[in-house]
C-alpha cells in the first residue's frame, strides 16, 4: 500500500493553534491565556528548565508541552544557548510549545536575546512598583506601544517575513500582539504595591515568589520554611490572588507534584509547570530506590534458593551414605 504524503495526513501534524506564521517568531500566548481563563481545562501546562542545554530543550519539546519556562535568572544560560534553546523548543514541538523566559532584573542583553529569538512571554522578577512595570513594558514592545529595538538579523526581506497579520513584513504586529509580560512579586514591598502593579495596563499575568518573599519577610527558619506556612506568607498570597482576580489576570506557579494541580487551578493559576531538574532527579531517585529493593529481594531469594539446594544435596548425600553402608553390611553378612 502506497503511503500518502505528509501534507495529506493531518493526524501526523502537531496541534499548534497558537503558533505564529514562522517558528522563529513568538506564538500567540496572549490568546492562549484568554482561552485558559475562559476554560480551566485549557490551562497551560509546561516545564521549567534550568539546565542550559539545547539538547535537553529538544527532549522537553519533543513531549510537546504548552510552554517551556527558561530560567535565565538562576539557570546558567549564555546568550547563544538562550537563543538556540528558544528555537529548539519551537521547532522540535512543531510550534505547539511556546517559550516563557525569566530574565535577570535590569539585564537588557538577556531580554533582547529572548525577544529576538521569538520568546512568547517574559517574566520580570522582583517587581515592586507600578512605575517600574510601566518602564519594562517600554522595553518589551515595538512602537507605538514601546521602544523596543528592531533587529535586522531576525528576518530576510522578501523571504522570511511571512506574518499572520496583513501589512506586517517585519512581524512587528506579531510581537506586539502575541508577547506577554509577567511581573513577579516576591518582596514585602511588592506585596504592598501588588494592587497597583496588577492594574497596570498591558500586563498579562502575575507570578509570586514564595521563597524570596519568605526571606525578605524574615520567615526562614532552621527548617528552611515554616510548616505549615506562616500566616504572613498566607496573607501575602491572599492579597496577591485577590489583585489577580480583580484584574482578571492568570497566575503562574510551579507544581512539585500532580497532587498540587487541583489546588492551583482552584486558586486561579492557569500557567503551571514542573521543573526539569526536579523531574530528572525524582525519576532517577525513584529508579534507584526501586532497583535497590529489587536487587535486595533478588539476593535474598537467591540465597534462600542456594540454601535449599545445599540442603537437598546434603540430604541426598546422607541418603546415599546410608545406602552404601547398608550395602556394605549385606556384603559382610554374605561373606
Number of C-alpha atoms within 10 A of each C-alpha: 3 4 7 8 7 10 9 10 10 9 9 9 11 13 14 16 12 19 23 22 18 18 22 21 29 32 31 21 26 18 16 19 22 17 16 17 19 11 11 14 11 16 22 21 18 25 23 23 24 19 19 18 15 20 14 16 25 20 14 23 27 18 13 24 18 25 27 29 25 28 21 23 18 13 14 14 20 12 16 11 14 24 21 16 26 33 24 24 30 30 18 19 25 18 27 24 31 33 27 28 27 24 23 18 15 11 12 12 11 22 24 21 18 27 24 21 23 26 33 26 28 22 26 24 20 19 24 22 21 20 13 12 21 17 11 18 21 15 16 24 23 17 13 9 13 16 13 16 13 13 12 10 8 16 16 11 11 9 8 15 15 18 18 13 14 9 11 13 17 20 24 17 18 19 23 17 17 21 25 26 23 26 28 23 29 24 23 19 16 23 24 16 18 26 20 15 26 27 16 16 12 14 17 23 25 26 23 23 16 18 16 17 23 23 16 14 15 10 18 16 11 6 7 11 15 14 8 7 11 13 11 15 18 13 12 23 17 14 16 23 22 17 21 24 15 11 15 16 23 23 26 22 18 19 16 13 11 9 9 12 19 10 12 18 16 10 15 20 27 28 24 23 24 20 18 19 14 14 14 11 11 12 12 12 12 12 12 12 11 12 12 12 12 12 11 12 12 12 12 12 12 12 12 12 12 12 12 12 12 12 12 12 12 12 12 12 12 12 12 12 12 12 12 12 12 12 12 11 12 11 10 9 8 6 6
